Amino acid sequence: MRLLRVELARLRWRRAVVVLLVACVVLPLVLLAGYAWETRPLSDADIAQAEQMAAQDAAQPWVAQDIAACESDPEMYLGPDGVATECAEAITPRAEYYLYRNELELASLRTDVGAAAITILTGLLMLMGTTYAGHDWNTGSMSNQLLFVPRRLRLWAAKGAAVLLTGLVVGAVVLALFWGGAALLASSRDITASPGTWDDIWATQARGVLAIGVGGLLGYALTMLFRSTVATLSLMFGVAIAGSLIVVAILGDNAARWLLPTNFLAFVLGGFSYYDPSACVQAPDGSVSGGCESTLSAVDGGTMLAVVVVVAVALSVWATHRRDVP
C-alpha cells in the first residue's frame, strides 16, 4: 500500500499527466456545451430571421411560376386529392421551413456525444499510462527505483495499480460532471427522459468508467513492454490508422465484427449494430432486403477487448520479469 501511495504521488506530480488530466475534464464538457448550443431552443431572433428569409424567397419569380403550374395541374404537385386553391399555401415558403433544429434527447446524447466523451477519455488515459511509464525508461530512473524495490513484479503492479485507479477515479468524476450537466440542462428546458433511459445511461457510464481505467492500464503495459513512449505511441497510431485497413483487407466484408472500434462501442453502449453481409436477405427478384445489419452484444465486445488487454499485460509482465534493465 505504501508503494502504491508513492506511485500515485509520482503520477500526480508529472507535468504531462497534469495536462492530460485537465484535458480529461475540459474536452467532455466542451462536447456537452457544443451539443447544448446545437439543440438550443428557438429564440425570437431566430423566428424573425426565418420570417424574413421566407418573405424574401416568396418574392422570387419561381414561386409565382410554380403556383401557376400547380393551379393548372394540381394533382401532379399535390397528389390525387389536390385542388388548385391549395397551391398557393402549399408552395409559398413559410417561416417554419427555416426553423429546423434538433431537440435535446438524453437517449441520443448517450449514444452520440456520451460515447464520444468515453472514447476521448479512454484515449487520454492511454496516453497518460504511456507517458508515465515511458518517462521512467527514457530518463533511466527505472533502474534507480529497482534499487529500492528489487522485486520487479511488485513495482510493475504498483505502477499499474496507480494508473488503473487514477483512470477509474477520473472516469467516474468526469462522467458524473458530464451527466450532471446534462441533467441540469434537460431540467432547465423541461425535458424528461423516457422510461428506462437513465438506467441505460448509468449502465453505459459504469462500463465507460471500466473502459477508461483499463485503457490507462493498457497504455502503461505496452510501454513497459516496449520500454519506449515513441514505440507505444507509434503502435497506437498505427492501429488507429492502419489497423482497420489491414483487418478489412484480410477479412473483406466480414471485417466489421472484428474491428476494435466496433467492439469498444458494443461494450460501452451495451450493444452495437454493424454492417454484416450475411444478414442480408435476397428476394426472388434479386433485390436485397433485411437491413444487412447484425448486433454485437456488450459481452462479445468486452470479451475481445479483454483478450487484447490480457495478452498485452501478460507480455508486459513477462518482459519486466525476464529482460535486463539498463
TIPA-111746 format. One line per 10 residues: number of its first residue (from 1); their letters; for each residue x, y, z of C-alpha. Coordinates in nm, 2 decimals. Example, Ala and Ser with C-alpha at 12.3 -4.5 7.8 and 13.67 -1.06 7.14 Angstrom:
// TIPA-111746
1	as	1.23 -0.45 0.78 | 1.37 -0.11 0.71
//
This chain:
// TIPA-111746
1	mrllrvelar	0.00 0.00 0.00 | 0.29 0.24 0.08 | 0.44 0.17 -0.26 | 0.11 0.24 -0.43 | 0.08 0.58 -0.25 | 0.43 0.66 -0.37 | 0.34 0.58 -0.73 | 0.02 0.78 -0.70 | 0.22 1.08 -0.58 | 0.48 1.04 -0.86
11	lrwrravvvl	0.19 1.02 -1.11 | 0.02 1.33 -0.97 | 0.34 1.54 -1.00 | 0.42 1.45 -1.36 | 0.36 1.77 -1.56 | 0.24 1.58 -1.87 | -0.01 1.39 -1.66 | -0.14 1.71 -1.51 | -0.20 1.84 -1.87 | -0.38 1.52 -1.97
21	lvacvvlplv	-0.60 1.54 -1.65 | -0.70 1.89 -1.74 | -0.79 1.78 -2.09 | -0.99 1.49 -1.94 | -1.21 1.74 -1.76 | -1.23 2.01 -2.03 | -1.29 1.81 -2.35 | -1.61 1.62 -2.25 | -1.76 1.94 -2.11 | -1.68 2.12 -2.44
31	llagyawetr	-1.86 1.84 -2.62 | -2.16 1.88 -2.39 | -2.15 2.26 -2.44 | -2.15 2.22 -2.82 | -2.44 1.98 -2.80 | -2.63 2.22 -2.58 | -2.57 2.50 -2.83 | -2.68 2.29 -3.13 | -3.00 2.19 -2.95 | -3.08 2.53 -2.80
41	plsdadiaqa	-3.45 2.65 -2.82 | -3.55 2.88 -3.09 | -3.54 3.25 -2.99 | -3.74 3.54 -3.11 | -3.45 3.65 -3.32 | -3.44 3.31 -3.49 | -3.81 3.33 -3.57 | -3.78 3.68 -3.70 | -3.49 3.58 -3.92 | -3.68 3.28 -4.06
51	eqmaaqdaaq	-3.98 3.50 -4.14 | -3.75 3.75 -4.32 | -3.60 3.47 -4.53 | -3.94 3.32 -4.61 | -4.06 3.67 -4.72 | -3.76 3.71 -4.94 | -3.80 3.37 -5.11 | -4.17 3.42 -5.15 | -4.09 3.73 -5.37 | -3.88 3.52 -5.61
61	pwvaqdiaac	-4.02 3.47 -5.96 | -4.00 3.09 -5.94 | -4.26 3.09 -5.66 | -4.53 3.25 -5.88 | -4.43 3.02 -6.17 | -4.47 2.71 -5.96 | -4.80 2.83 -5.82 | -4.93 2.89 -6.17 | -4.81 2.55 -6.29 | -4.97 2.38 -5.98
71	esdpemylgp	-5.30 2.55 -6.04 | -5.30 2.42 -6.40 | -5.23 2.06 -6.28 | -5.28 2.03 -5.90 | -5.28 1.65 -5.90 | -4.92 1.65 -6.02 | -4.80 1.88 -5.74 | -5.04 1.79 -5.45 | -5.14 1.43 -5.52 | -5.47 1.28 -5.63
81	dgvatecaea	-5.67 1.48 -5.39 | -5.51 1.82 -5.47 | -5.71 2.12 -5.57 | -5.60 2.44 -5.73 | -5.70 2.66 -5.44 | -5.44 2.49 -5.22 | -5.14 2.56 -5.44 | -5.05 2.90 -5.31 | -5.04 2.78 -4.95 | -4.85 2.46 -5.03
91	itpraeyyly	-4.58 2.62 -5.25 | -4.52 2.96 -5.09 | -4.22 2.95 -4.85 | -4.32 2.97 -4.48 | -4.11 3.06 -4.18 | -4.13 2.71 -4.03 | -3.93 2.58 -4.33 | -3.63 2.76 -4.19 | -3.66 2.68 -3.83 | -3.54 2.32 -3.81
101	rnelelaslr	-3.32 2.24 -3.51 | -3.27 1.92 -3.32 | -3.41 1.89 -2.97 | -3.21 1.77 -2.67 | -3.27 1.40 -2.63 | -3.09 1.22 -2.34 | -3.11 0.88 -2.53 | -2.93 1.02 -2.84 | -2.69 1.21 -2.61 | -2.59 0.88 -2.46
111	tdvgaaaiti	-2.51 0.71 -2.79 | -2.36 1.01 -2.96 | -2.18 1.27 -2.75 | -2.17 1.05 -2.44 | -2.00 0.77 -2.63 | -1.76 1.02 -2.79 | -1.67 1.15 -2.44 | -1.59 0.80 -2.32 | -1.38 0.73 -2.62 | -1.18 1.06 -2.57
121	ltgllmlmgt	-1.12 0.98 -2.20 | -1.00 0.63 -2.28 | -0.75 0.77 -2.54 | -0.63 1.03 -2.29 | -0.58 0.77 -2.02 | -0.39 0.55 -2.26 | -0.16 0.85 -2.32 | -0.13 0.91 -1.95 | -0.02 0.55 -1.88 | 0.22 0.57 -2.17
131	tyaghdwntg	0.39 0.89 -2.07 | 0.40 0.78 -1.70 | 0.59 0.46 -1.78 | 0.79 0.60 -2.07 | 0.94 0.88 -1.86 | 1.10 0.63 -1.62 | 1.26 0.44 -1.91 | 1.37 0.74 -2.10 | 1.54 0.90 -1.80 | 1.69 0.58 -1.67
141	smsnqllfvp	1.51 0.62 -1.33 | 1.36 0.27 -1.36 | 1.70 0.12 -1.26 | 1.72 0.36 -0.96 | 1.37 0.26 -0.85 | 1.46 -0.11 -0.86 | 1.74 -0.04 -0.62 | 1.48 0.04 -0.35 | 1.22 -0.21 -0.48 | 1.42 -0.50 -0.61
151	rrlrlwaakg	1.11 -0.71 -0.68 | 1.02 -0.62 -1.03 | 0.67 -0.76 -1.05 | 0.58 -0.58 -0.73 | 0.70 -0.25 -0.88 | 0.51 -0.33 -1.20 | 0.19 -0.40 -1.01 | 0.22 -0.08 -0.80 | 0.27 0.14 -1.11 | -0.01 -0.04 -1.29
161	aavlltglvv	-0.25 -0.01 -1.00 | -0.18 0.36 -0.97 | -0.26 0.42 -1.34 | -0.57 0.19 -1.32 | -0.70 0.36 -1.00 | -0.64 0.71 -1.15 | -0.83 0.62 -1.46 | -1.13 0.48 -1.27 | -1.15 0.79 -1.05 | -1.10 1.03 -1.33
171	gavvlalfwg	-1.36 0.85 -1.55 | -1.61 0.84 -1.26 | -1.57 1.21 -1.17 | -1.57 1.35 -1.53 | -1.87 1.14 -1.64 | -2.06 1.24 -1.33 | -1.99 1.60 -1.41 | -2.09 1.54 -1.78 | -2.43 1.38 -1.69 | -2.49 1.61 -1.41
181	gaallassrd	-2.46 1.90 -1.65 | -2.68 1.71 -1.90 | -2.95 1.65 -1.63 | -2.95 2.02 -1.53 | -2.97 2.12 -1.90 | -3.26 1.89 -1.96 | -3.44 2.01 -1.65 | -3.39 2.38 -1.75 | -3.57 2.30 -2.08 | -3.85 2.09 -1.91
191	itaspgtwdd	-3.73 1.78 -2.09 | -3.80 1.45 -1.93 | -3.63 1.12 -2.02 | -3.84 0.83 -2.14 | -3.87 0.53 -1.91 | -3.55 0.33 -1.88 | -3.33 0.60 -2.03 | -3.14 0.68 -1.71 | -3.09 0.31 -1.64 | -2.93 0.28 -1.98
201	iwatqargvl	-2.72 0.59 -1.91 | -2.59 0.46 -1.58 | -2.51 0.12 -1.72 | -2.32 0.29 -2.01 | -2.13 0.51 -1.77 | -2.03 0.22 -1.55 | -1.89 0.03 -1.85 | -1.73 0.35 -1.97 | -1.55 0.40 -1.64 | -1.42 0.05 -1.66
211	aigvggllgy	-1.30 0.10 -2.02 | -1.13 0.43 -1.92 | -0.94 0.27 -1.64 | -0.84 -0.04 -1.83 | -0.73 0.19 -2.12 | -0.48 0.36 -1.90 | -0.36 0.02 -1.78 | -0.32 -0.09 -2.14 | -0.11 0.21 -2.23 | 0.11 0.15 -1.93
221	altmlfrstv	0.15 -0.22 -2.00 | 0.25 -0.16 -2.36 | 0.51 0.10 -2.26 | 0.66 -0.13 -2.00 | 0.68 -0.39 -2.28 | 0.85 -0.17 -2.54 | 1.03 0.05 -2.28 | 0.97 0.35 -2.51 | 0.70 0.61 -2.53 | 0.76 0.66 -2.90
231	atlslmfgva	0.72 0.29 -2.97 | 0.39 0.27 -2.79 | 0.26 0.58 -2.95 | 0.36 0.46 -3.29 | 0.18 0.13 -3.22 | -0.13 0.31 -3.10 | -0.15 0.54 -3.40 | -0.06 0.26 -3.64 | -0.35 0.05 -3.50 | -0.59 0.35 -3.51
241	iagslivvai	-0.50 0.44 -3.87 | -0.39 0.13 -4.05 | -0.53 -0.15 -3.82 | -0.88 -0.13 -3.96 | -0.75 -0.12 -4.32 | -0.55 -0.44 -4.25 | -0.84 -0.62 -4.10 | -1.07 -0.52 -4.39 | -0.80 -0.63 -4.64 | -0.78 -0.97 -4.47
251	lgdnaarwll	-1.15 -1.04 -4.39 | -1.32 -0.83 -4.65 | -1.69 -0.75 -4.59 | -1.69 -0.96 -4.27 | -1.43 -0.74 -4.11 | -1.66 -0.51 -3.91 | -1.72 -0.77 -3.64 | -1.35 -0.78 -3.55 | -1.27 -0.41 -3.56 | -1.16 -0.26 -3.23
261	ptnflafvlg	-1.40 0.04 -3.26 | -1.69 -0.19 -3.32 | -1.61 -0.40 -3.01 | -1.54 -0.09 -2.80 | -1.87 0.07 -2.88 | -2.05 -0.26 -2.83 | -1.91 -0.29 -2.48 | -1.97 0.07 -2.38 | -2.32 0.11 -2.53 | -2.44 -0.24 -2.43
271	gfsyydpsac	-2.47 -0.34 -2.80 | -2.38 -0.20 -3.14 | -2.52 -0.26 -3.49 | -2.27 -0.31 -3.77 | -2.28 -0.40 -4.14 | -2.30 -0.77 -4.19 | -2.34 -0.91 -4.55 | -2.45 -1.25 -4.41 | -2.76 -1.08 -4.26 | -2.89 -0.96 -4.59
281	vqapdgsvsg	-3.20 -1.14 -4.73 | -3.22 -1.18 -5.10 | -3.57 -1.18 -5.25 | -3.67 -1.40 -5.55 | -3.64 -1.10 -5.78 | -3.28 -1.05 -5.68 | -3.33 -0.75 -5.46 | -3.17 -0.73 -5.12 | -3.37 -0.67 -4.80 | -3.33 -0.73 -4.43
291	gcestlsavd	-3.11 -0.43 -4.33 | -2.78 -0.62 -4.37 | -2.70 -0.55 -4.00 | -2.61 -0.76 -3.70 | -2.59 -0.65 -3.34 | -2.28 -0.72 -3.13 | -2.35 -0.76 -2.76 | -2.16 -0.60 -2.48 | -2.04 -0.94 -2.37 | -1.89 -1.03 -2.71
301	ggtmlavvvv	-1.74 -0.68 -2.75 | -1.60 -0.69 -2.40 | -1.46 -1.04 -2.45 | -1.25 -0.93 -2.74 | -1.12 -0.62 -2.57 | -1.04 -0.83 -2.26 | -0.83 -1.07 -2.47 | -0.63 -0.78 -2.61 | -0.57 -0.64 -2.26 | -0.48 -0.97 -2.11
311	vavalsvwat	-0.23 -1.05 -2.38 | -0.06 -0.71 -2.35 | -0.04 -0.73 -1.97 | 0.09 -1.09 -1.98 | 0.37 -0.99 -2.23 | 0.45 -0.68 -2.03 | 0.48 -0.88 -1.71 | 0.69 -1.14 -1.88 | 0.92 -0.88 -2.03 | 0.96 -0.70 -1.70
321	hrrdvp	1.05 -1.02 -1.52 | 1.29 -1.16 -1.78 | 1.46 -0.88 -1.96 | 1.76 -0.69 -1.83 | 1.72 -0.34 -1.70 | 1.98 -0.10 -1.83
//
